[in-house]
Amino acid sequence: MEKANVVIIGGGISGLMAATRLIQTRPELKVVLLEKGFDIDTRTCPIVTGKVPTCIRCNSCGIMEGLAGAGAYSDGKYVISTEYGGWLTDFMEKPEVMKYIEQADAILVENGATTERFNPSNELKTLCLQHDLHMQQAQLKHLGTDANFSTMKNMVDALRGKVDIRTRSTVTDVDGDHKIVTYIHNKEEIKLEADVVIFAVGRAGSNFFSKWCQRHGIKLSNNQVDIGVRVELPYEVWKHFSSVIYEPKIWFRSKKYGDVTRMFCFNERGQVVMENTNDILTVNGHAYKDEAKKSPNSNFALLSTIKFTTPFNEPIDYARHVARLGNLISGGSVLVQRFGDLIVGRRTDEKRLSSSTVVPTLKAVPGDLSLCMPKRQLDNIIETLYALDEIAPGTANHDTLLYGVECKYYSARPECVDFELTKYPGCYAIGDGAGFTRSLSQAAANGLYVADLLLKKDDFTK
Ligand SMILES: Cc1cc2nc3c(=O)[nH]c(=O)nc-3n(C[C@H](O)[C@H](O)[C@H](O)COP(=O)(O)OP(=O)(O)OC[C@H]3O[C@@H](n4cnc5c(N)ncnc54)[C@H](O)[C@@H]3O)c2cc1C
């Protein structure tokens, strides 16, 4: 059987960073990177290229899968802070996390990323506080979808010939005791033995990974789930924030339920996009750096956080269920509704949408979000939109567009010590797919950290 020193499952930023560090430090290592999607040069989304108006559920979603992972077509907002973006500080000291975030940033800069940083603003934070809104403060870089893609491409290209990269290779099982990885390539089942296996499967692989853990008796602990909408409005409404800090990340505790609803993933003059995760369509957003590709609208996620208590412990299934309902009533797409229509309790139809002063950047089906979103989350979203309207008047305008459903489900965390699975020494899990991170910067930092852990051990290659 073919043998490798390290097999990395998943070619997103966490896997790429781990591979980069391993091969730069020990070029003699045989590192194999298995990625179920396409190579970065050939991955594509027919909606993005304008071939189809709506998601046709490709076998491999070009937005979520392929070399460079979910980050490839992302907006490239790079958070230089531990304030948000994941939970690495549950495992490492803050300065250690920051050290790795900075190291990952340096690698991105080597590959073409900007050095420009947005700094937090105390004046804007104060304005938020005056209205019971809470803004998280962080240094931030904004690469933009186009520059982010070329940076990621340079990073992948730098690994070619040094790391054995195998695309269209879907891992179906791992024998944790013997580190034998089974994957399918061109319908053929192939086995590969390794000294070390790193699961870096991202959100697209979280289903596979949690099922694998359950099958092998690895204890999982669930994180929260966030459900809500993508808000789209004229960019002028939030310009006083976005021109200073680029991304306002603001949370609000609703009076009605005491739940937290968060505004984040802000895209100035961007586009709303659809994403397909394991056959469920949800929404997201991005923005180009190129002036010619900018829209007149900004968009952001507005999601209400739910933490379930016993006996229910399937938050991901819950979110998928809600999103699936949105897909069902939109005839296999996602919904869009004007805020004003939602408030008066009527559907947005084609006619009402065509009279909207905010022109949608995504072709979604006009409809009624109250038919698929649970009341509690919808109430939270409405209350938060009115609260945000206090600091950015116009947010709760009649024609503000709400797309649904957007959800961020964070994968269940496996039982581990220093990211090494307790049950299977030599098997590591990193990034979004293992519920440790939820951003480019922390996923990247996680990859570098685990690579360093291995490099510190003299004996990890047998
Ligand atoms: C549209 C969009 C915009 C975003 N914008 C931002 C942003 O601006 N800033 C930010 O910080 N974060 C952003 N994010 C989140 C960010 O992309 C993720 O946090 C980050 O990509 C996580 O990295 P990862 O390596 O853990 O996983 P991923 O990037 O998801 O990579 C995992 C890879 O593993 C592969 N894989 C899964 N299962 C298997 C298997 N069984 N076999 C082989 N391969 C497998 C997948 O195909 C995928 O390529 C965005 C996400 C999306 C979808």
The ligand as a Gaussian input file, in Angstrom:
#p B3LYP/6-31G(d) Opt

LIG

0 1
 C      -19.101000      32.646000       0.812000
 C      -18.220000      32.647000       2.052000
 C      -17.619000      33.829000       2.471000
 C      -16.785000      33.831000       3.593000
 N      -16.153000      34.992000       3.944000
 C      -15.257000      34.996000       4.949000
 C      -14.493000      36.158000       5.237000
 O      -14.582000      37.168000       4.552000
 N      -13.639000      36.119000       6.295000
 C      -13.469000      34.996000       7.060000
 O      -12.676000      35.030000       8.006000
 N      -14.162000      33.868000       6.784000
 C      -15.028000      33.837000       5.741000
 N      -15.727000      32.690000       5.459000
 C      -15.451000      31.509000       6.284000
 C      -14.115000      30.884000       5.856000
 O      -14.134000      30.654000       4.467000
 C      -13.873000      29.603000       6.642000
 O      -13.854000      29.919000       8.016000
 C      -12.557000      28.926000       6.248000
 O      -12.516000      28.687000       4.865000
 C      -12.381000      27.613000       7.005000
 O      -11.232000      26.953000       6.550000
 P      -11.099000      25.370000       6.665000
 O       -9.783000      25.018000       6.088000
 O      -11.404000      24.943000       8.042000
 O      -12.284000      24.757000       5.768000
 P      -12.679000      24.988000       4.255000
 O      -12.125000      26.235000       3.705000
 O      -14.149000      24.809000       4.203000
 O      -11.973000      23.782000       3.493000
 C      -12.309000      22.447000       3.705000
 C      -12.039000      21.655000       2.431000
 O      -12.177000      20.264000       2.731000
 C      -12.755000      19.614000       1.612000
 N      -13.361000      18.369000       2.071000
 C      -14.451000      18.233000       2.870000
 N      -14.721000      16.929000       3.074000
 C      -13.793000      16.234000       2.383000
 C      -13.569000      14.832000       2.189000
 N      -14.360000      13.907000       2.753000
 N      -12.533000      14.454000       1.402000
 C      -11.721000      15.381000       0.821000
 N      -11.903000      16.719000       0.968000
 C      -12.921000      17.141000       1.746000
 C      -13.767000      20.632000       1.104000
 O      -14.085000      20.384000      -0.252000
 C      -13.040000      21.952000       1.317000
 O      -12.346000      22.361000       0.168000
 C      -16.566000      32.642000       4.341000
 C      -17.188000      31.456000       3.929000
 C      -18.000000      31.444000       2.793000
 C      -18.633000      30.150000       2.360000

